[in-house]
């Protein structure tokens, strides 16, 4: 017996229970009594505005602050690099591709010439949870987005480069939608 | 003809799907009455949001029923309310998923039992496929899973049912 024949066999053995006569009336009454909602609602997934939003905001703000603090700490430490002895500067000049963030230059007037190159924000992974979370707006599903923020500076005279990578994780509560 | 006499778009959908939706909901809730509540809630929500729904949207109706059934199961509030009301008949948790008249047969009872013993994620796929008449792609949409996952679950479930029903099918065929 192949799958199709077996399906027919199962279908023949059992039949679903018919709904009660009242169910149709109840549905009809409820549909008739409710105002029609705009069709524009269909297919939209909105972020919750009440519960969950503050939680997400506070957490994201925390991550942003941590990243900013790290960046500030590095930039604050920058002047100490400029006061390094001249022999260090020479070493850096001979090996401009070294990965260590050495601030060096051939001209004393341009030692501060580190320029911000770029900031990228790469989505590393997304992870959806099977668990539904109850919120004030109804059931929602937790989706976790992991990012890697990368800030990069370079000194065009020496070729020295400095970069900072900050992992970031956003968790969104997406309402379960009928679409 | 009065506007109220004309068949509403949802009625054709209801006629076609109501028993199937009821069976689908029945997997998660203890009584047929609860299943009807779940179907009512899901059906109304669906048609409110999609007043222009077509048959290709029906898998989403199954998804709505599933969500409502799981919510219902979590909360349990309405069930407790109903059980507190002696006027309402409450079926026991072991009540059948299927039609009683047909189920009297031994083979049907065997299948009903075998279905109950399937893991829930396999059972819902079998119910949607065999009694719901959905394609694997539609089931994947309704359950928000990949088609590969759905076909695997279906294959495992069918094998389990074959094993359970083997004595009977050998006897009959």
Boltz contact constraints between the chains, C-beta under 6 A:
constraints:
  - contact:
      token1: [A, 7]
      token2: [B, 130]
      max_distance: 6.0
  - contact:
      token1: [A, 10]
      token2: [B, 130]
      max_distance: 6.0
  - contact:
      token1: [A, 11]
      token2: [B, 130]
      max_distance: 6.0
  - contact:
      token1: [A, 13]
      token2: [B, 107]
      max_distance: 6.0
  - contact:
      token1: [A, 13]
      token2: [B, 108]
      max_distance: 6.0
  - contact:
      token1: [A, 13]
      token2: [B, 111]
      max_distance: 6.0
  - contact:
      token1: [A, 14]
      token2: [B, 98]
      max_distance: 6.0
  - contact:
      token1: [A, 14]
      token2: [B, 108]
      max_distance: 6.0
  - contact:
      token1: [A, 14]
      token2: [B, 111]
      max_distance: 6.0
  - contact:
      token1: [A, 15]
      token2: [B, 99]
      max_distance: 6.0
  - contact:
      token1: [A, 15]
      token2: [B, 102]
      max_distance: 6.0
  - contact:
      token1: [A, 16]
      token2: [B, 19]
      max_distance: 6.0
  - contact:
      token1: [A, 16]
      token2: [B, 20]
      max_distance: 6.0
  - contact:
      token1: [A, 16]
      token2: [B, 23]
      max_distance: 6.0
  - contact:
      token1: [A, 16]
      token2: [B, 131]
      max_distance: 6.0
  - contact:
      token1: [A, 17]
      token2: [B, 99]
      max_distance: 6.0
  - contact:
      token1: [A, 18]
      token2: [B, 19]
      max_distance: 6.0
  - contact:
      token1: [A, 19]
      token2: [B, 18]
      max_distance: 6.0
  - contact:
      token1: [A, 19]
      token2: [B, 22]
      max_distance: 6.0
  - contact:
      token1: [A, 23]
      token2: [B, 36]
      max_distance: 6.0
  - contact:
      token1: [A, 26]
      token2: [B, 40]
      max_distance: 6.0
  - contact:
      token1: [A, 27]
      token2: [B, 40]
      max_distance: 6.0
  - contact:
      token1: [A, 27]
      token2: [B, 43]
      max_distance: 6.0
  - contact:
      token1: [A, 30]
      token2: [B, 44]
      max_distance: 6.0
  - contact:
      token1: [A, 31]
      token2: [B, 44]
      max_distance: 6.0
  - contact:
      token1: [A, 31]
      token2: [B, 47]
      max_distance: 6.0
  - contact:
      token1: [A, 37]
      token2: [B, 48]
      max_distance: 6.0
  - contact:
      token1: [A, 41]
      token2: [B, 49]
      max_distance: 6.0
  - contact:
      token1: [A, 42]
      token2: [B, 49]
      max_distance: 6.0
  - contact:
      token1: [A, 42]
      token2: [B, 50]
      max_distance: 6.0
  - contact:
      token1: [A, 176]
      token2: [B, 67]
      max_distance: 6.0
  - contact:
      token1: [A, 178]
      token2: [B, 46]
      max_distance: 6.0
  - contact:
      token1: [A, 178]
      token2: [B, 49]
      max_distance: 6.0
  - contact:
      token1: [A, 178]
      token2: [B, 60]
      max_distance: 6.0
  - contact:
      token1: [A, 178]
      token2: [B, 64]
      max_distance: 6.0
  - contact:
      token1: [A, 179]
      token2: [B, 60]
      max_distance: 6.0
